[in-house]
């Protein structure tokens, strides 16, 4: 009896030590590759998005997986990554132009205050009652414009200065993407067979990750690009400087479920109105509210909310939280983590909840 007890204790100790070793080495490995986790994540997401394309290319090259993975990666490089790189270069140029215009005084951010002071004196009187004077507003707007333009210029210079790091990350992402295409199915099967959590659960989590990341990236990105493109073209037609910069700004802001591109086009309409450009101001308001706004209200629930199978408020919270913690990548990472959170809790409720008690 003591011998059996000692053997059982020894087995438990060995098992616990082994799992401690697994956890320690896993955490060490994740810490080792921590600077590249975002790169790995985007390679996985792109592999999920374009896996259908890879399968078609694979059939075209008669089942040669390496050739299919290589050709698919090259197609993504030329039709996705290079266009975004050229867009970034143009954005850098226009950002520097805005910075120069604000610094030289060619771009006056206080035009709205001047208009209110001259044409709407009652509003100025109301503001004065709260201790706010037109001069204070001019100073604050000027300081804000300088800070924003300086931020844009500094970020542009930072990106330009870290061009080597960006090149390394892009190269690594393409390298990983090739292997995710070629070996993705086998890699997923290996992970499912290795993790001791039950293959059914693991497959459900993988499917949920693929479903939400695909829906979030395709849906949110499509909505944002459509809104930003329409806004940028509208700005160019109306003769607003740096139309490409503002179009990209609207695209980035459109990633947010609330506010979105209106944060750019609505103040632009007010400025046009204050400058006496009444027709352009009304054109901005009409296109912004009836076209850009409707695109968000119609397409986002269809492309994002329905496919993620999450309520709108949770999509909003997870998107904002993801962007806060993970930067721009958070608009995909956040909802994905939220979806996995819901899936895990649903599994726990199904297997261990009160209904089964």
ZIDA-V268815 format. One line per field, one symbol per residue. ss: DSSP state (H for helix, E for strand, C for the rest). psi: psi as a letter, one per 30 degrees, with the letter a starting at -180 (. if undefined). burial: b if it has 16 or more other ideal C-beta (glycine too) atoms within 10 Angstrom, else e. A space follows every 50 residues. Layout:
BEGIN
ss: ???
psi: ???
burial: ???
END
This chain:
BEGIN
ss: CHHHHHHHHHHHHHHHHHHHHHHHHHHHHHHHCHHHHHHHHHHHHHHHHC HHHHHHHHHHCCCCHHHHHHHHHHHHHHHHHHHHHHHHHHHHHHHHHHHH HHHHCCCCCCHHHHHHHHHCHHHHHHHHHCCCCHHHHHHHHHHHHHHHHH HHHHHHHHHHHCHHHHHHHHHHHHHHHHHHHHHHHHHHHHHHHHCCCCHH HHHHHHHHHHHHHHHHHHHHHHHHHHHHHHHHHHHHHCCCCCHHHHHHHH HHHCCCCCCCCHHHHHHHHHHHHHCCCHHHHHHHHHHHHHHHHHHHHHHH HHHHHHHHCCCHHHHHHHHHHHHHHHHHHHHHHHHHHHHHHHHHHHHHHH HHCHHHC
psi: eeeeeeeeeeeeeeeeeeeeeeeeeeeeeeeegefgeeeeeeeeeeeeeg eeeeeeeeeeghgjeeeeeeeeeeeeeefeeeeeeeeeeeeeeeeeeeee eeefgfjjfgeeeeeeeefifeeeeeeefggjleeeeeeeeeeeeeeeee eeeeeeeeeefheeeeeeeeeeeeeeeeeeeegeeeeeeeeefekifkee eeeeeeeeeeeeeeeeeeeeeeeeeeeeeeeeeeeeefgklheeeeeeee eefffkfkdbfffefeeeeeeeefggieeeeeeeeeeeefdeeeeefeee eefdeeefhkleeeeeeeeeeeeeegaefffeeeeeeeeeeeeeeeeeee eglfff.
burial: eeeeeeeeeeeeeeeeeeeeeeeeeeeeeeeeeeeeebbebbbbbbbbbb beebeebbeeeeeeeeebbbbbbeebeeeeeeeeeeeeeebbebbbbbbe bbeeeebbbbbbbebbbeeeeeebeebeeeeeebeebbeebbeebeeebe ebbeebeeeeeeeeeeeebeeebbebbbebbbebeeeeeeebeeeeeeee ebeebeebbbbbbbbbbebbbebbebbbebbbebbeebebebbbbbbbbb bbbbbbbeebbbebbbebbebbbbeebeebbebbbebbeeebbebbeebb eebbbeebebeeebbbbbbbbbbeebeebbbbbbbbbbbeebbeeebeee eeeeeee
END
